[in-house]
Amino acid sequence: MAYRLVQALKHAATRAEAPERSGWLKKTAAYLGSAGRGLAVEIGASAVSRHIGGL
């Protein structure tokens, strides 16, 4: 899931017309690809745990 999000952000950065938008997308992709990846995994795991726990 995190990998797909990073790839989508990178793709959007290459298509962005405004340089500041492209830069923001690239920085966000880099963050999520490194330190943010762990956070994304924790958020996903928490969401799944809540869903399963609510059954």
DSSP file (Angstrom, degrees, kcal/mol; ACC not computed):
  #  RESIDUE AA STRUCTURE BP1 BP2  ACC     N-H-->O    O-->H-N    N-H-->O    O-->H-N    TCO  KAPPA ALPHA  PHI   PSI    X-CA   Y-CA   Z-CA
    1    1 A M     >        0   0    0      0, 0.0     4,-1.9     0, 0.0     5,-0.1   0.000 360.0 360.0 360.0 -49.1    0.0    0.0    0.0
    2    2 A A  H  >  +     0   0    0      1,-0.2     4,-2.4     2,-0.2     5,-0.2   0.894 360.0  54.4 -63.8 -38.9    2.7    2.5    1.0
    3    3 A Y  H  > S+     0   0    0      1,-0.2     4,-2.5     2,-0.2    -1,-0.2   0.923 107.9  49.0 -60.6 -44.7    4.7    1.5   -2.1
    4    4 A R  H  > S+     0   0    0      1,-0.2     4,-2.3     2,-0.2    -1,-0.2   0.881 110.5  51.0 -64.3 -38.1    1.8    2.3   -4.4
    5    5 A L  H  X S+     0   0    0     -4,-1.9     4,-2.3     2,-0.2    -1,-0.2   0.925 110.3  48.8 -64.8 -44.4    1.2    5.6   -2.8
    6    6 A V  H  X S+     0   0    0     -4,-2.4     4,-2.4     1,-0.2    -2,-0.2   0.919 111.9  49.3 -61.3 -44.2    4.9    6.6   -3.2
    7    7 A Q  H  X S+     0   0    0     -4,-2.5     4,-2.4     1,-0.2    -1,-0.2   0.896 110.4  50.6 -62.8 -40.4    4.8    5.6   -6.8
    8    8 A A  H  X S+     0   0    0     -4,-2.3     4,-2.5     2,-0.2    -1,-0.2   0.894 110.6  49.3 -65.2 -39.7    1.6    7.6   -7.4
    9    9 A L  H  X S+     0   0    0     -4,-2.3     4,-2.1     2,-0.2    -2,-0.2   0.908 111.0  49.5 -66.0 -41.5    3.1   10.7   -5.8
   10   10 A K  H  X S+     0   0    0     -4,-2.4     4,-1.6     2,-0.2    -2,-0.2   0.914 111.8  48.7 -62.6 -42.5    6.3   10.3   -7.9
   11   11 A H  H  X S+     0   0    0     -4,-2.4     4,-1.0     1,-0.2     3,-0.2   0.924 110.8  50.0 -63.3 -44.5    4.2   10.0  -11.1
   12   12 A A  H  X S+     0   0    0     -4,-2.5     4,-1.2     1,-0.2     3,-0.4   0.864 106.4  57.1 -62.5 -35.7    2.1   13.0  -10.1
   13   13 A A  H  < S+     0   0    0     -4,-2.1     3,-0.2     1,-0.2    -1,-0.2   0.869 104.3  51.5 -64.0 -36.7    5.3   15.0   -9.5
   14   14 A T  H  < S+     0   0    0     -4,-1.6    -1,-0.2    -3,-0.2    -2,-0.2   0.760 115.1  42.9 -71.5 -22.8    6.5   14.3  -13.1
   15   15 A R  H  < S+     0   0    0     -4,-1.0    -1,-0.2    -3,-0.4    -2,-0.2   0.549  86.2 113.8 -98.7  -9.8    3.2   15.6  -14.4
   16   16 A A     <  -     0   0    0     -4,-1.2     6,-0.0    -3,-0.2    -3,-0.0  -0.400  51.6-158.4 -67.2 135.6    2.8   18.6  -12.2
   17   17 A E  S    S+     0   0    0     -2,-0.1    -1,-0.1     5,-0.0     3,-0.0   0.861  73.9  71.5 -81.8 -37.5    3.0   21.9  -14.1
   18   18 A A  S  > S-     0   0    0      1,-0.1     4,-2.3     2,-0.0     3,-0.3  -0.683  74.9-144.0 -84.3 127.7    4.0   24.1  -11.2
   19   19 A P  H  > S+     0   0    0      0, 0.0     4,-2.5     0, 0.0     5,-0.2   0.863 100.7  53.5 -58.1 -37.6    7.5   23.6   -9.9
   20   20 A E  H  > S+     0   0    0      2,-0.2     4,-2.1     1,-0.2     5,-0.1   0.874 109.5  48.5 -67.4 -34.6    6.5   24.1   -6.3
   21   21 A R  H  > S+     0   0    0     -3,-0.3     4,-2.4     2,-0.2    -1,-0.2   0.917 111.7  49.4 -68.0 -43.6    3.8   21.5   -6.6
   22   22 A S  H  X S+     0   0    0     -4,-2.3     4,-2.4     1,-0.2    -2,-0.2   0.911 111.1  50.0 -61.0 -43.1    6.3   19.0   -8.2
   23   23 A G  H  X S+     0   0    0     -4,-2.5     4,-2.5     2,-0.2    -1,-0.2   0.906 110.2  49.5 -62.9 -42.6    8.8   19.7   -5.4
   24   24 A W  H  X S+     0   0    0     -4,-2.1     4,-2.4     2,-0.2    -2,-0.2   0.917 111.5  49.1 -63.5 -43.1    6.2   19.1   -2.7
   25   25 A L  H  X S+     0   0    0     -4,-2.4     4,-2.5     1,-0.2    -2,-0.2   0.905 111.8  48.9 -63.6 -41.7    5.1   15.8   -4.3
   26   26 A K  H  X S+     0   0    0     -4,-2.4     4,-2.4     2,-0.2    -2,-0.2   0.917 112.2  48.0 -64.3 -43.3    8.7   14.6   -4.6
   27   27 A K  H  X S+     0   0    0     -4,-2.5     4,-2.4     2,-0.2    -2,-0.2   0.901 112.4  49.2 -64.3 -40.7    9.5   15.5   -0.9
   28   28 A T  H  X S+     0   0    0     -4,-2.4     4,-2.7     2,-0.2     5,-0.2   0.916 111.2  49.4 -65.2 -43.0    6.3   13.8    0.3
   29   29 A A  H  X S+     0   0    0     -4,-2.5     4,-1.9     1,-0.2    -2,-0.2   0.907 111.3  49.8 -62.0 -42.0    7.1   10.7   -1.8
   30   30 A A  H  X S+     0   0    0     -4,-2.4     4,-0.8     2,-0.2    -2,-0.2   0.910 111.9  48.2 -64.5 -41.7   10.7   10.6   -0.4
   31   31 A Y  H ><>S+     0   0    0     -4,-2.4     5,-2.9     1,-0.2     3,-1.0   0.948 114.1  44.9 -63.5 -48.5    9.4   11.0    3.2
   32   32 A L  H 3<5S+     0   0    0     -4,-2.7    -1,-0.2     1,-0.3    -2,-0.2   0.803 109.4  57.8 -66.9 -27.6    6.8    8.2    2.8
   33   33 A G  H 3<5S+     0   0    0     -4,-1.9    -1,-0.3    -5,-0.2    -2,-0.2   0.678 123.0  17.7 -74.8 -17.2    9.4    6.0    1.1
   34   34 A S  T XX5S+     0   0    0     -3,-1.0     3,-0.9    -4,-0.8     4,-0.7   0.483 137.3   2.6-117.8 -99.3   11.7    6.2    4.1
   35   35 A A  H >>5S+     0   0    0      1,-0.2     4,-0.9     2,-0.2     3,-0.6   0.860 128.0  56.6 -64.7 -36.9   10.7    7.2    7.6
   36   36 A G  H 3><S+     0   0    0     -5,-2.9     4,-2.7     1,-0.2    -1,-0.2   0.698  90.0  74.9 -70.2 -18.5    7.1    7.7    6.8
   37   37 A R  H <> S+     0   0    0     -3,-0.9     4,-2.3    -6,-0.6    -1,-0.2   0.919  95.3  49.7 -61.0 -43.2    6.8    4.1    5.5
   38   38 A G  H <X S+     0   0    0     -4,-0.7     4,-2.2    -3,-0.6    -1,-0.2   0.899 111.1  49.6 -61.3 -40.8    6.8    2.8    9.0
   39   39 A L  H  X S+     0   0    0     -4,-0.9     4,-2.5     2,-0.2    -2,-0.2   0.912 109.7  50.9 -64.6 -42.8    4.1    5.3   10.0
   40   40 A A  H  X S+     0   0    0     -4,-2.7     4,-2.4     1,-0.2    -2,-0.2   0.889 109.9  50.4 -62.5 -39.1    2.0    4.2    7.0
   41   41 A V  H  X S+     0   0    0     -4,-2.3     4,-2.7     2,-0.2    -1,-0.2   0.914 110.7  49.2 -65.0 -42.8    2.4    0.6    8.0
   42   42 A E  H  X S+     0   0    0     -4,-2.2     4,-2.4     2,-0.2    -2,-0.2   0.913 111.3  48.9 -63.3 -42.6    1.3    1.3   11.6
   43   43 A I  H  X S+     0   0    0     -4,-2.5     4,-2.3     2,-0.2    -2,-0.2   0.926 113.1  47.6 -63.1 -44.6   -1.7    3.3   10.4
   44   44 A G  H  X S+     0   0    0     -4,-2.4     4,-2.3     1,-0.2    -2,-0.2   0.911 112.2  49.0 -62.8 -42.6   -2.7    0.5    8.1
   45   45 A A  H  X S+     0   0    0     -4,-2.7     4,-2.6     1,-0.2    -1,-0.2   0.891 110.8  50.9 -64.5 -39.1   -2.3   -2.1   10.8
   46   46 A S  H  X S+     0   0    0     -4,-2.4     4,-2.4     2,-0.2    -1,-0.2   0.913 110.1  49.4 -63.9 -42.8   -4.3   -0.1   13.2
   47   47 A A  H  X S+     0   0    0     -4,-2.3     4,-2.1     2,-0.2    -2,-0.2   0.913 112.8  46.8 -63.7 -42.5   -7.1    0.3   10.7
   48   48 A V  H  X S+     0   0    0     -4,-2.3     4,-2.9     2,-0.2     5,-0.3   0.920 111.2  51.9 -65.4 -43.5   -7.2   -3.4   10.0
   49   49 A S  H  X S+     0   0    0     -4,-2.6     4,-2.6     1,-0.2    -2,-0.2   0.904 110.8  47.8 -60.4 -41.9   -7.1   -4.3   13.7
   50   50 A R  H  X S+     0   0    0     -4,-2.4     4,-1.4     2,-0.2    -1,-0.2   0.903 112.5  49.1 -65.6 -40.2  -10.0   -2.0   14.4
   51   51 A H  H  < S+     0   0    0     -4,-2.1     3,-0.2     2,-0.2     4,-0.2   0.933 114.7  43.5 -64.7 -46.4  -12.0   -3.4   11.5
   52   52 A I  H >< S+     0   0    0     -4,-2.9     3,-1.4     1,-0.2    -2,-0.2   0.892 112.4  53.7 -67.5 -39.2  -11.3   -7.0   12.6
   53   53 A G  H 3< S+     0   0    0     -4,-2.6    -1,-0.2    -5,-0.3    -2,-0.2   0.765 102.9  58.6 -66.3 -25.3  -12.0   -6.2   16.2
   54   54 A G  T 3<        0   0    0     -4,-1.4    -1,-0.3    -3,-0.2    -2,-0.2   0.467 360.0 360.0 -84.2  -1.2  -15.4   -4.7   15.3
   55   55 A L    <         0   0    0     -3,-1.4    -1,-0.2    -4,-0.2    -2,-0.1   0.493 360.0 360.0 -75.6 360.0  -16.7   -7.9   13.7
